[in-house]
């Protein structure tokens, strides 16, 4: 048995998962979504479409989806600021 390649729901439909050689999702398609991902050197998944992301040296996002993200000294989310209610 390996990673999940597809899920079929009898009421909602199917979703397919396209994975890289390490089993990480590169593309998800179905159920109204079509998403693609790349990976930062640290392994952080980054959406291929949409606003650019900035990843810090520790792999945490510093800017994602138009929002600025700050982390405290222990690596916990400290603040997230954006222009709209979905970005804060």
N, C-alpha and C positions, 0 to 999 in steps of 0.2 A: 504494500500500500504506500502511496506517495502523497504529495500535496494535492489539495482539492483543485480540480481544473474547471469544474462547473457545478452549479447548483440549480436545480429545477424545482420551482414551486408550482403546484398544479393550479393555483389561483392567480398568482402574480406573474409567472413566466420564468425565464432562465437568465442566469448571469454566468458569464465565462471569465476565467482568470488566466491571464497569460503571464507566466513566471520566468525569471532568469534562472541560470544554472544553480543558483544558491536557494531557489525556492521563494524569492521575494517577488511580489507583484510588480509587473511592468505595465500592465493594462488590465482594466476591469471594464467589461462591456455587458450591458443588459439592465433590465428593470429601470429604464429611464436614465441610466448613467453610462458615460463613456469617459473614463479617466485614464490618464497615462502618467507614469512616474519615472524619474531618474533617481540616482542616489549620490549623495555627497561622499567624499572620500572617507568620512567617518561612518558611513552607513545610514545616514539620515535620509528617509524618503522625501522627495521633493516633487510636487505636482509639475508636470511638463507644461501645462497651460496655466494662464493667469498671470498675476503680478509676480515679478522676480522675488526669489527668496535669497536671504543672506544667512550663511551658516557660520557660527563661530568655530574656533579651533577645537572645542570640546564636542562638537556635533550638535549643539543646541541652536535652534533658529534665533537669529537676532532681528530679522525682518521677514515676515511671512504674510502673504495675502494683503499687502498694503498696511499691515500693522507693525509697530515697533514693539519688540519684546525684550524685557529685562529679567535677569535671573539674579538671585541673591548668592552670597558666598557659599552656601550649601547646595547650590544647583536647583533651588526651588523657584518656580515662577513668582516673580515679584511684581511685575506690572506689564500690562499690554495696552497700548494706546493706538487708536486708529481714527479714521475720519467718520466712520458710521457706527451705528449701534451693534452691528454684527462683527465689528473689528475691535471692540473694547471689552 
